[in-house]
Amino acid sequence: MRFCLPRLPLFETVKLMKEDKERRDIVSGSVMDGADLLRFTVTPDNMVIPDFKKKLPGKGIYVACSMSSLKIAIEKNLFAKTLKKNVKLPEDLAGMVENLLRKKGLEAVCLAKKAGDLLTGFEKVAEALKKDKVAFLLEAKDAGEDGHEKMLSLAKNLKVFMLYGVEELDKALDRVNTVHVAFLKNDMAKMVYNDLNKLDKFLNS
């Protein structure tokens, strides 16, 4: 049975943006840090759309970064109730959000590659782990069981994300059979961690 080690506090307190403010989740009513929320806004024709880069005009509506929370907001018509007016939702808004978060995560991984801040391949990753150079790992979710278990034993208490398949990682990194990816300890790793962690939270909370 596969599993990933518990989340570490290492980057849990790192914010996506320093200017993130506390906002209210329309589902639970709880006030949360902006980094833990998904922002939506409404177009002039009353269509609710994701605004994760916080650049679009209009009032922000916030939902906890969770697939289940977003589905509740959709099913209970909470966007309209919060705004006190009728609004339209895109078909499969939850799927749209997942795709956007997945894309953002892969873009962050590509940036780390361009900066030379990641390693791929079992041997290179294993060596970096032994030298304590790794901040966290990204492993293909369809990795072989044997390699997965060996990598977990080497990773010890490091966070291991399993969010993309081999084919997705191959395409993003322009490599073949990309199974294990290690992110080296630096500021770039913090940025990538935040993006991958947001996707992980959305899918698994």
Rosetta constraint file for C-alpha pairs under 8 A:
AtomPair CA 2 CA 145 HARMONIC 7.87 0.50
AtomPair CA 4 CA 152 HARMONIC 7.92 0.50
AtomPair CA 4 CA 159 HARMONIC 7.33 0.50
AtomPair CA 4 CA 160 HARMONIC 5.78 0.50
AtomPair CA 4 CA 161 HARMONIC 7.13 0.50
AtomPair CA 4 CA 162 HARMONIC 7.72 0.50
AtomPair CA 5 CA 152 HARMONIC 7.98 0.50
AtomPair CA 5 CA 157 HARMONIC 6.73 0.50
AtomPair CA 5 CA 158 HARMONIC 7.14 0.50
AtomPair CA 5 CA 159 HARMONIC 5.98 0.50
AtomPair CA 5 CA 160 HARMONIC 6.50 0.50
AtomPair CA 6 CA 157 HARMONIC 7.83 0.50
AtomPair CA 6 CA 159 HARMONIC 6.72 0.50
AtomPair CA 7 CA 12 HARMONIC 7.91 0.50
AtomPair CA 7 CA 159 HARMONIC 5.76 0.50
AtomPair CA 8 CA 12 HARMONIC 6.79 0.50
AtomPair CA 8 CA 157 HARMONIC 7.58 0.50
AtomPair CA 8 CA 158 HARMONIC 6.94 0.50
AtomPair CA 8 CA 159 HARMONIC 6.27 0.50
AtomPair CA 9 CA 13 HARMONIC 6.99 0.50
AtomPair CA 11 CA 190 HARMONIC 6.55 0.50
AtomPair CA 11 CA 193 HARMONIC 7.25 0.50
AtomPair CA 11 CA 194 HARMONIC 7.69 0.50
AtomPair CA 14 CA 190 HARMONIC 7.10 0.50
AtomPair CA 14 CA 194 HARMONIC 7.35 0.50
AtomPair CA 15 CA 20 HARMONIC 7.56 0.50
AtomPair CA 15 CA 35 HARMONIC 6.00 0.50
AtomPair CA 15 CA 194 HARMONIC 7.31 0.50
AtomPair CA 16 CA 20 HARMONIC 7.51 0.50
AtomPair CA 16 CA 35 HARMONIC 5.71 0.50
AtomPair CA 16 CA 191 HARMONIC 7.12 0.50
AtomPair CA 16 CA 194 HARMONIC 6.13 0.50
AtomPair CA 16 CA 195 HARMONIC 7.85 0.50
AtomPair CA 17 CA 35 HARMONIC 7.33 0.50
AtomPair CA 20 CA 33 HARMONIC 6.83 0.50
AtomPair CA 20 CA 34 HARMONIC 4.94 0.50
AtomPair CA 20 CA 35 HARMONIC 6.27 0.50
AtomPair CA 21 CA 33 HARMONIC 5.89 0.50
AtomPair CA 21 CA 34 HARMONIC 5.19 0.50
AtomPair CA 22 CA 31 HARMONIC 6.13 0.50
AtomPair CA 22 CA 32 HARMONIC 5.14 0.50
AtomPair CA 22 CA 33 HARMONIC 4.25 0.50
AtomPair CA 22 CA 34 HARMONIC 5.27 0.50
AtomPair CA 23 CA 31 HARMONIC 5.31 0.50
AtomPair CA 23 CA 32 HARMONIC 5.49 0.50
AtomPair CA 23 CA 33 HARMONIC 6.32 0.50
AtomPair CA 23 CA 34 HARMONIC 5.98 0.50
AtomPair CA 23 CA 37 HARMONIC 7.92 0.50
AtomPair CA 23 CA 62 HARMONIC 6.94 0.50
AtomPair CA 24 CA 29 HARMONIC 5.84 0.50
AtomPair CA 24 CA 30 HARMONIC 5.52 0.50
AtomPair CA 24 CA 31 HARMONIC 4.24 0.50
AtomPair CA 24 CA 32 HARMONIC 6.11 0.50
AtomPair CA 24 CA 62 HARMONIC 6.49 0.50
AtomPair CA 24 CA 63 HARMONIC 7.87 0.50
AtomPair CA 25 CA 29 HARMONIC 5.16 0.50
AtomPair CA 25 CA 30 HARMONIC 5.53 0.50
AtomPair CA 25 CA 31 HARMONIC 6.27 0.50
AtomPair CA 25 CA 32 HARMONIC 6.96 0.50
AtomPair CA 25 CA 37 HARMONIC 7.28 0.50
AtomPair CA 25 CA 62 HARMONIC 5.25 0.50
AtomPair CA 25 CA 63 HARMONIC 4.78 0.50
AtomPair CA 25 CA 64 HARMONIC 5.72 0.50
AtomPair CA 26 CA 30 HARMONIC 7.88 0.50
AtomPair CA 26 CA 61 HARMONIC 7.42 0.50
AtomPair CA 26 CA 62 HARMONIC 6.17 0.50
AtomPair CA 26 CA 63 HARMONIC 5.78 0.50
AtomPair CA 26 CA 73 HARMONIC 7.39 0.50
AtomPair CA 26 CA 78 HARMONIC 6.85 0.50
AtomPair CA 26 CA 79 HARMONIC 7.79 0.50
AtomPair CA 26 CA 82 HARMONIC 7.10 0.50
AtomPair CA 27 CA 63 HARMONIC 6.55 0.50
AtomPair CA 27 CA 64 HARMONIC 7.62 0.50
AtomPair CA 27 CA 69 HARMONIC 6.49 0.50
AtomPair CA 27 CA 72 HARMONIC 7.09 0.50
AtomPair CA 27 CA 73 HARMONIC 6.00 0.50
AtomPair CA 27 CA 78 HARMONIC 7.28 0.50
AtomPair CA 32 CA 36 HARMONIC 6.64 0.50
AtomPair CA 32 CA 37 HARMONIC 7.20 0.50
AtomPair CA 33 CA 37 HARMONIC 7.01 0.50
AtomPair CA 34 CA 38 HARMONIC 7.80 0.50
AtomPair CA 36 CA 64 HARMONIC 6.27 0.50
AtomPair CA 36 CA 65 HARMONIC 5.80 0.50
AtomPair CA 36 CA 198 HARMONIC 7.57 0.50
AtomPair CA 37 CA 62 HARMONIC 6.02 0.50
AtomPair CA 37 CA 63 HARMONIC 5.49 0.50
AtomPair CA 37 CA 64 HARMONIC 4.44 0.50
AtomPair CA 37 CA 65 HARMONIC 4.90 0.50
AtomPair CA 38 CA 50 HARMONIC 7.62 0.50
AtomPair CA 38 CA 51 HARMONIC 7.88 0.50
AtomPair CA 38 CA 52 HARMONIC 6.45 0.50
AtomPair CA 38 CA 62 HARMONIC 5.53 0.50
AtomPair CA 38 CA 63 HARMONIC 5.21 0.50
AtomPair CA 38 CA 64 HARMONIC 6.00 0.50
AtomPair CA 38 CA 65 HARMONIC 5.46 0.50
AtomPair CA 39 CA 50 HARMONIC 6.16 0.50
AtomPair CA 39 CA 51 HARMONIC 5.41 0.50
AtomPair CA 39 CA 52 HARMONIC 5.58 0.50
AtomPair CA 39 CA 54 HARMONIC 7.21 0.50
AtomPair CA 39 CA 60 HARMONIC 6.06 0.50
AtomPair CA 39 CA 61 HARMONIC 5.71 0.50
AtomPair CA 39 CA 62 HARMONIC 4.75 0.50
AtomPair CA 39 CA 63 HARMONIC 6.73 0.50
AtomPair CA 40 CA 48 HARMONIC 6.56 0.50
AtomPair CA 40 CA 49 HARMONIC 5.53 0.50
AtomPair CA 40 CA 50 HARMONIC 4.37 0.50
AtomPair CA 40 CA 51 HARMONIC 5.03 0.50
AtomPair CA 40 CA 52 HARMONIC 7.32 0.50
AtomPair CA 40 CA 60 HARMONIC 5.62 0.50
AtomPair CA 40 CA 61 HARMONIC 5.02 0.50
AtomPair CA 40 CA 62 HARMONIC 6.19 0.50
AtomPair CA 41 CA 48 HARMONIC 5.72 0.50
AtomPair CA 41 CA 49 HARMONIC 5.65 0.50
AtomPair CA 41 CA 50 HARMONIC 6.47 0.50
AtomPair CA 41 CA 51 HARMONIC 6.29 0.50
AtomPair CA 41 CA 56 HARMONIC 7.38 0.50
AtomPair CA 41 CA 57 HARMONIC 7.59 0.50
AtomPair CA 41 CA 58 HARMONIC 5.97 0.50
AtomPair CA 41 CA 59 HARMONIC 5.91 0.50
AtomPair CA 41 CA 60 HARMONIC 4.97 0.50
AtomPair CA 41 CA 61 HARMONIC 5.94 0.50
AtomPair CA 42 CA 46 HARMONIC 5.47 0.50
AtomPair CA 42 CA 47 HARMONIC 5.29 0.50
AtomPair CA 42 CA 48 HARMONIC 4.51 0.50
AtomPair CA 42 CA 49 HARMONIC 6.11 0.50
AtomPair CA 42 CA 58 HARMONIC 6.43 0.50
AtomPair CA 42 CA 59 HARMONIC 7.30 0.50
AtomPair CA 42 CA 60 HARMONIC 8.00 0.50
AtomPair CA 42 CA 87 HARMONIC 7.87 0.50
AtomPair CA 43 CA 47 HARMONIC 5.20 0.50
AtomPair CA 43 CA 48 HARMONIC 6.58 0.50
AtomPair CA 43 CA 49 HARMONIC 7.30 0.50
AtomPair CA 43 CA 58 HARMONIC 7.60 0.50
AtomPair CA 46 CA 86 HARMONIC 7.49 0.50
AtomPair CA 46 CA 87 HARMONIC 4.97 0.50
AtomPair CA 46 CA 88 HARMONIC 5.98 0.50
AtomPair CA 47 CA 87 HARMONIC 5.82 0.50
AtomPair CA 47 CA 88 HARMONIC 4.64 0.50
AtomPair CA 47 CA 89 HARMONIC 5.80 0.50
AtomPair CA 47 CA 90 HARMONIC 7.23 0.50
AtomPair CA 48 CA 79 HARMONIC 7.92 0.50
AtomPair CA 48 CA 87 HARMONIC 6.71 0.50
AtomPair CA 48 CA 88 HARMONIC 6.09 0.50
AtomPair CA 48 CA 89 HARMONIC 5.34 0.50
AtomPair CA 48 CA 90 HARMONIC 7.09 0.50
AtomPair CA 49 CA 89 HARMONIC 7.53 0.50
AtomPair CA 49 CA 90 HARMONIC 7.42 0.50
AtomPair CA 50 CA 97 HARMONIC 7.01 0.50
AtomPair CA 51 CA 55 HARMONIC 6.90 0.50
AtomPair CA 51 CA 56 HARMONIC 6.40 0.50
AtomPair CA 61 CA 79 HARMONIC 7.40 0.50
AtomPair CA 61 CA 82 HARMONIC 7.97 0.50
AtomPair CA 63 CA 69 HARMONIC 6.86 0.50
AtomPair CA 63 CA 70 HARMONIC 6.39 0.50
AtomPair CA 63 CA 73 HARMONIC 7.69 0.50
AtomPair CA 64 CA 69 HARMONIC 6.25 0.50
AtomPair CA 64 CA 70 HARMONIC 7.35 0.50
AtomPair CA 65 CA 69 HARMONIC 7.42 0.50
AtomPair CA 65 CA 70 HARMONIC 7.76 0.50
AtomPair CA 65 CA 198 HARMONIC 6.94 0.50
AtomPair CA 65 CA 201 HARMONIC 6.29 0.50
AtomPair CA 65 CA 202 HARMONIC 5.05 0.50
AtomPair CA 65 CA 205 HARMONIC 7.96 0.50
AtomPair CA 66 CA 70 HARMONIC 6.26 0.50
AtomPair CA 66 CA 201 HARMONIC 6.06 0.50
AtomPair CA 66 CA 202 HARMONIC 3.97 0.50
AtomPair CA 66 CA 203 HARMONIC 6.53 0.50
AtomPair CA 66 CA 204 HARMONIC 7.28 0.50
AtomPair CA 66 CA 205 HARMONIC 5.33 0.50
AtomPair CA 67 CA 71 HARMONIC 6.22 0.50
AtomPair CA 67 CA 94 HARMONIC 6.74 0.50
AtomPair CA 67 CA 202 HARMONIC 5.14 0.50
AtomPair CA 67 CA 203 HARMONIC 5.85 0.50
AtomPair CA 67 CA 204 HARMONIC 7.67 0.50
AtomPair CA 67 CA 205 HARMONIC 7.00 0.50
AtomPair CA 68 CA 72 HARMONIC 6.30 0.50
AtomPair CA 68 CA 205 HARMONIC 7.12 0.50
AtomPair CA 69 CA 73 HARMONIC 6.27 0.50
AtomPair CA 70 CA 74 HARMONIC 6.27 0.50
AtomPair CA 70 CA 94 HARMONIC 6.67 0.50
AtomPair CA 71 CA 75 HARMONIC 6.02 0.50
AtomPair CA 71 CA 94 HARMONIC 6.80 0.50
AtomPair CA 72 CA 76 HARMONIC 5.89 0.50
AtomPair CA 73 CA 77 HARMONIC 5.94 0.50
AtomPair CA 73 CA 78 HARMONIC 4.94 0.50
AtomPair CA 73 CA 79 HARMONIC 6.69 0.50
AtomPair CA 74 CA 78 HARMONIC 6.53 0.50
AtomPair CA 74 CA 79 HARMONIC 7.35 0.50
AtomPair CA 77 CA 81 HARMONIC 6.45 0.50
AtomPair CA 78 CA 82 HARMONIC 5.83 0.50
AtomPair CA 79 CA 83 HARMONIC 6.22 0.50
AtomPair CA 79 CA 87 HARMONIC 7.34 0.50
AtomPair CA 80 CA 84 HARMONIC 5.61 0.50
AtomPair CA 80 CA 85 HARMONIC 5.32 0.50
AtomPair CA 80 CA 86 HARMONIC 5.30 0.50
AtomPair CA 80 CA 87 HARMONIC 5.64 0.50
AtomPair CA 81 CA 85 HARMONIC 6.87 0.50
AtomPair CA 89 CA 93 HARMONIC 6.82 0.50
AtomPair CA 92 CA 96 HARMONIC 6.35 0.50
AtomPair CA 93 CA 97 HARMONIC 6.20 0.50
AtomPair CA 94 CA 98 HARMONIC 6.27 0.50
AtomPair CA 95 CA 99 HARMONIC 6.17 0.50
AtomPair CA 96 CA 100 HARMONIC 6.23 0.50
AtomPair CA 97 CA 101 HARMONIC 6.20 0.50
AtomPair CA 98 CA 102 HARMONIC 6.02 0.50
AtomPair CA 98 CA 199 HARMONIC 7.35 0.50
AtomPair CA 98 CA 202 HARMONIC 7.56 0.50
AtomPair CA 98 CA 203 HARMONIC 7.83 0.50
AtomPair CA 99 CA 103 HARMONIC 6.05 0.50
AtomPair CA 100 CA 104 HARMONIC 6.10 0.50
AtomPair CA 101 CA 105 HARMONIC 6.12 0.50
AtomPair CA 101 CA 195 HARMONIC 7.56 0.50
AtomPair CA 101 CA 198 HARMONIC 7.47 0.50
AtomPair CA 101 CA 199 HARMONIC 5.59 0.50
AtomPair CA 102 CA 106 HARMONIC 6.34 0.50
AtomPair CA 102 CA 199 HARMONIC 6.49 0.50
AtomPair CA 103 CA 107 HARMONIC 6.14 0.50
AtomPair CA 104 CA 108 HARMONIC 6.29 0.50
AtomPair CA 104 CA 195 HARMONIC 6.74 0.50
AtomPair CA 105 CA 109 HARMONIC 6.36 0.50
AtomPair CA 105 CA 192 HARMONIC 7.00 0.50
AtomPair CA 105 CA 195 HARMONIC 5.17 0.50
AtomPair CA 105 CA 196 HARMONIC 5.27 0.50
AtomPair CA 105 CA 199 HARMONIC 7.32 0.50
AtomPair CA 106 CA 110 HARMONIC 6.20 0.50
AtomPair CA 106 CA 169 HARMONIC 7.93 0.50
AtomPair CA 106 CA 172 HARMONIC 6.59 0.50
AtomPair CA 107 CA 111 HARMONIC 6.29 0.50
AtomPair CA 107 CA 172 HARMONIC 7.90 0.50
AtomPair CA 108 CA 112 HARMONIC 6.37 0.50
AtomPair CA 108 CA 191 HARMONIC 7.39 0.50
AtomPair CA 108 CA 192 HARMONIC 5.25 0.50
AtomPair CA 108 CA 195 HARMONIC 7.09 0.50
AtomPair CA 109 CA 113 HARMONIC 6.35 0.50
AtomPair CA 109 CA 172 HARMONIC 8.00 0.50
AtomPair CA 109 CA 192 HARMONIC 6.31 0.50
AtomPair CA 110 CA 114 HARMONIC 6.27 0.50
AtomPair CA 110 CA 172 HARMONIC 6.56 0.50
AtomPair CA 110 CA 173 HARMONIC 6.30 0.50
AtomPair CA 111 CA 115 HARMONIC 6.21 0.50
AtomPair CA 112 CA 116 HARMONIC 6.18 0.50
AtomPair CA 112 CA 117 HARMONIC 5.09 0.50
AtomPair CA 112 CA 118 HARMONIC 6.03 0.50
AtomPair CA 112 CA 183 HARMONIC 7.78 0.50
AtomPair CA 112 CA 188 HARMONIC 6.44 0.50
AtomPair CA 112 CA 189 HARMONIC 7.45 0.50
AtomPair CA 112 CA 192 HARMONIC 7.52 0.50
AtomPair CA 113 CA 117 HARMONIC 5.91 0.50
AtomPair CA 113 CA 118 HARMONIC 5.65 0.50
AtomPair CA 113 CA 173 HARMONIC 7.32 0.50
AtomPair CA 117 CA 183 HARMONIC 6.08 0.50
AtomPair CA 117 CA 184 HARMONIC 5.52 0.50
AtomPair CA 117 CA 188 HARMONIC 7.23 0.50
AtomPair CA 117 CA 189 HARMONIC 7.56 0.50
AtomPair CA 118 CA 181 HARMONIC 6.70 0.50
AtomPair CA 118 CA 182 HARMONIC 5.45 0.50
AtomPair CA 118 CA 183 HARMONIC 4.48 0.50
AtomPair CA 118 CA 184 HARMONIC 5.80 0.50
AtomPair CA 119 CA 124 HARMONIC 6.55 0.50
AtomPair CA 119 CA 125 HARMONIC 6.09 0.50
AtomPair CA 119 CA 181 HARMONIC 5.64 0.50
AtomPair CA 119 CA 182 HARMONIC 5.11 0.50
AtomPair CA 119 CA 183 HARMONIC 6.60 0.50
AtomPair CA 119 CA 184 HARMONIC 7.78 0.50
AtomPair CA 120 CA 124 HARMONIC 6.49 0.50
AtomPair CA 120 CA 125 HARMONIC 6.18 0.50
AtomPair CA 120 CA 178 HARMONIC 6.84 0.50
AtomPair CA 120 CA 179 HARMONIC 7.63 0.50
AtomPair CA 120 CA 180 HARMONIC 5.67 0.50
AtomPair CA 120 CA 181 HARMONIC 4.61 0.50
AtomPair CA 120 CA 182 HARMONIC 6.43 0.50
AtomPair CA 121 CA 125 HARMONIC 6.04 0.50
AtomPair CA 121 CA 178 HARMONIC 6.94 0.50
AtomPair CA 121 CA 179 HARMONIC 6.99 0.50
AtomPair CA 121 CA 180 HARMONIC 5.70 0.50
AtomPair CA 121 CA 181 HARMONIC 6.96 0.50
AtomPair CA 122 CA 126 HARMONIC 5.90 0.50
AtomPair CA 122 CA 151 HARMONIC 7.91 0.50
AtomPair CA 122 CA 179 HARMONIC 7.82 0.50
AtomPair CA 122 CA 180 HARMONIC 6.03 0.50
AtomPair CA 123 CA 127 HARMONIC 6.11 0.50
AtomPair CA 124 CA 128 HARMONIC 6.25 0.50
AtomPair CA 125 CA 129 HARMONIC 6.18 0.50
AtomPair CA 125 CA 180 HARMONIC 7.06 0.50
AtomPair CA 125 CA 181 HARMONIC 6.85 0.50
AtomPair CA 125 CA 182 HARMONIC 5.75 0.50
AtomPair CA 126 CA 130 HARMONIC 6.32 0.50
AtomPair CA 126 CA 151 HARMONIC 7.39 0.50
AtomPair CA 126 CA 154 HARMONIC 6.82 0.50
AtomPair CA 127 CA 131 HARMONIC 6.46 0.50
AtomPair CA 128 CA 132 HARMONIC 6.27 0.50
AtomPair CA 128 CA 133 HARMONIC 5.37 0.50
AtomPair CA 128 CA 134 HARMONIC 6.24 0.50
AtomPair CA 128 CA 182 HARMONIC 7.94 0.50
AtomPair CA 129 CA 133 HARMONIC 6.04 0.50
AtomPair CA 129 CA 134 HARMONIC 5.69 0.50
AtomPair CA 129 CA 154 HARMONIC 6.76 0.50
AtomPair CA 129 CA 155 HARMONIC 6.62 0.50
AtomPair CA 130 CA 154 HARMONIC 7.56 0.50
AtomPair CA 133 CA 184 HARMONIC 5.67 0.50
AtomPair CA 133 CA 185 HARMONIC 6.02 0.50
AtomPair CA 134 CA 182 HARMONIC 6.15 0.50
AtomPair CA 134 CA 183 HARMONIC 5.67 0.50
AtomPair CA 134 CA 184 HARMONIC 4.57 0.50
AtomPair CA 134 CA 185 HARMONIC 5.54 0.50
AtomPair CA 135 CA 158 HARMONIC 7.15 0.50
AtomPair CA 135 CA 182 HARMONIC 7.54 0.50
AtomPair CA 135 CA 183 HARMONIC 5.73 0.50
AtomPair CA 135 CA 184 HARMONIC 5.49 0.50
AtomPair CA 135 CA 185 HARMONIC 4.74 0.50
AtomPair CA 135 CA 186 HARMONIC 7.87 0.50
AtomPair CA 135 CA 189 HARMONIC 6.77 0.50
AtomPair CA 136 CA 158 HARMONIC 5.54 0.50
AtomPair CA 136 CA 159 HARMONIC 5.20 0.50
AtomPair CA 136 CA 160 HARMONIC 6.18 0.50
AtomPair CA 136 CA 182 HARMONIC 6.24 0.50
AtomPair CA 136 CA 183 HARMONIC 5.78 0.50
AtomPair CA 136 CA 184 HARMONIC 7.65 0.50
AtomPair CA 136 CA 189 HARMONIC 7.98 0.50
AtomPair CA 136 CA 193 HARMONIC 7.80 0.50
AtomPair CA 137 CA 155 HARMONIC 7.96 0.50
AtomPair CA 137 CA 158 HARMONIC 7.32 0.50
AtomPair CA 137 CA 159 HARMONIC 6.30 0.50
AtomPair CA 137 CA 160 HARMONIC 4.73 0.50
AtomPair CA 137 CA 161 HARMONIC 6.20 0.50
AtomPair CA 137 CA 180 HARMONIC 7.28 0.50
AtomPair CA 137 CA 181 HARMONIC 5.74 0.50
AtomPair CA 137 CA 182 HARMONIC 4.68 0.50
AtomPair CA 137 CA 183 HARMONIC 6.22 0.50
AtomPair CA 138 CA 160 HARMONIC 5.65 0.50
AtomPair CA 138 CA 161 HARMONIC 4.71 0.50
AtomPair CA 138 CA 162 HARMONIC 6.05 0.50
AtomPair CA 138 CA 163 HARMONIC 7.75 0.50
AtomPair CA 138 CA 180 HARMONIC 6.19 0.50
AtomPair CA 138 CA 181 HARMONIC 5.04 0.50
AtomPair CA 138 CA 182 HARMONIC 6.42 0.50
AtomPair CA 139 CA 143 HARMONIC 7.11 0.50
AtomPair CA 139 CA 148 HARMONIC 7.99 0.50
AtomPair CA 139 CA 160 HARMONIC 6.77 0.50
AtomPair CA 139 CA 161 HARMONIC 6.08 0.50
AtomPair CA 139 CA 162 HARMONIC 5.15 0.50
AtomPair CA 139 CA 163 HARMONIC 7.63 0.50
AtomPair CA 139 CA 164 HARMONIC 7.70 0.50
AtomPair CA 139 CA 179 HARMONIC 5.55 0.50
AtomPair CA 139 CA 180 HARMONIC 4.71 0.50
AtomPair CA 139 CA 181 HARMONIC 6.12 0.50
AtomPair CA 140 CA 162 HARMONIC 5.70 0.50
AtomPair CA 140 CA 163 HARMONIC 6.90 0.50
AtomPair CA 140 CA 164 HARMONIC 5.50 0.50
AtomPair CA 140 CA 165 HARMONIC 4.83 0.50
AtomPair CA 140 CA 166 HARMONIC 5.30 0.50
AtomPair CA 140 CA 169 HARMONIC 7.46 0.50
AtomPair CA 140 CA 178 HARMONIC 7.29 0.50
AtomPair CA 140 CA 179 HARMONIC 4.86 0.50
AtomPair CA 140 CA 180 HARMONIC 6.61 0.50
AtomPair CA 141 CA 162 HARMONIC 4.83 0.50
AtomPair CA 141 CA 163 HARMONIC 6.07 0.50
AtomPair CA 141 CA 164 HARMONIC 5.79 0.50
AtomPair CA 141 CA 165 HARMONIC 5.24 0.50
AtomPair CA 141 CA 166 HARMONIC 7.47 0.50
AtomPair CA 142 CA 165 HARMONIC 5.64 0.50
AtomPair CA 142 CA 166 HARMONIC 6.63 0.50
AtomPair CA 143 CA 147 HARMONIC 7.02 0.50
AtomPair CA 143 CA 148 HARMONIC 6.29 0.50
AtomPair CA 143 CA 165 HARMONIC 7.93 0.50
AtomPair CA 143 CA 166 HARMONIC 7.42 0.50
AtomPair CA 143 CA 179 HARMONIC 5.99 0.50
AtomPair CA 144 CA 148 HARMONIC 6.06 0.50
AtomPair CA 145 CA 149 HARMONIC 6.21 0.50
AtomPair CA 146 CA 150 HARMONIC 6.31 0.50
AtomPair CA 147 CA 151 HARMONIC 6.07 0.50
AtomPair CA 148 CA 152 HARMONIC 6.23 0.50
AtomPair CA 149 CA 153 HARMONIC 6.31 0.50
AtomPair CA 150 CA 154 HARMONIC 6.44 0.50
AtomPair CA 151 CA 155 HARMONIC 5.99 0.50
AtomPair CA 152 CA 156 HARMONIC 6.27 0.50
AtomPair CA 152 CA 160 HARMONIC 7.95 0.50
AtomPair CA 155 CA 159 HARMONIC 7.88 0.50
AtomPair CA 155 CA 160 HARMONIC 7.90 0.50
AtomPair CA 161 CA 196 HARMONIC 7.49 0.50
AtomPair CA 161 CA 200 HARMONIC 7.55 0.50
AtomPair CA 163 CA 199 HARMONIC 7.98 0.50
AtomPair CA 163 CA 200 HARMONIC 7.09 0.50
AtomPair CA 164 CA 168 HARMONIC 6.05 0.50
AtomPair CA 164 CA 169 HARMONIC 6.61 0.50
AtomPair CA 165 CA 169 HARMONIC 6.42 0.50
AtomPair CA 166 CA 170 HARMONIC 5.97 0.50
AtomPair CA 166 CA 177 HARMONIC 6.11 0.50
AtomPair CA 166 CA 178 HARMONIC 5.56 0.50
AtomPair CA 166 CA 179 HARMONIC 5.89 0.50
AtomPair CA 167 CA 171 HARMONIC 6.23 0.50
AtomPair CA 167 CA 177 HARMONIC 7.55 0.50
AtomPair CA 167 CA 178 HARMONIC 7.83 0.50
AtomPair CA 168 CA 172 HARMONIC 6.21 0.50
AtomPair CA 169 CA 173 HARMONIC 5.95 0.50
AtomPair CA 169 CA 174 HARMONIC 7.95 0.50
AtomPair CA 169 CA 175 HARMONIC 7.81 0.50
AtomPair CA 169 CA 178 HARMONIC 5.93 0.50
AtomPair CA 169 CA 179 HARMONIC 7.79 0.50
AtomPair CA 170 CA 174 HARMONIC 5.38 0.50
AtomPair CA 170 CA 175 HARMONIC 4.77 0.50
AtomPair CA 170 CA 176 HARMONIC 5.42 0.50
AtomPair CA 170 CA 177 HARMONIC 6.30 0.50
AtomPair CA 170 CA 178 HARMONIC 5.49 0.50
AtomPair CA 171 CA 175 HARMONIC 6.90 0.50
AtomPair CA 183 CA 189 HARMONIC 5.84 0.50
AtomPair CA 184 CA 189 HARMONIC 6.40 0.50
AtomPair CA 185 CA 189 HARMONIC 6.06 0.50
AtomPair CA 186 CA 190 HARMONIC 6.86 0.50
AtomPair CA 187 CA 191 HARMONIC 6.62 0.50
AtomPair CA 188 CA 192 HARMONIC 6.34 0.50
AtomPair CA 189 CA 193 HARMONIC 5.88 0.50
AtomPair CA 190 CA 194 HARMONIC 6.23 0.50
AtomPair CA 191 CA 195 HARMONIC 6.59 0.50
AtomPair CA 192 CA 196 HARMONIC 6.18 0.50
AtomPair CA 193 CA 197 HARMONIC 5.74 0.50
AtomPair CA 194 CA 198 HARMONIC 6.12 0.50
AtomPair CA 195 CA 199 HARMONIC 6.56 0.50
AtomPair CA 196 CA 200 HARMONIC 6.12 0.50
AtomPair CA 197 CA 201 HARMONIC 6.04 0.50
AtomPair CA 198 CA 202 HARMONIC 6.17 0.50
AtomPair CA 199 CA 203 HARMONIC 6.23 0.50
AtomPair CA 200 CA 204 HARMONIC 5.93 0.50
AtomPair CA 201 CA 205 HARMONIC 5.35 0.50
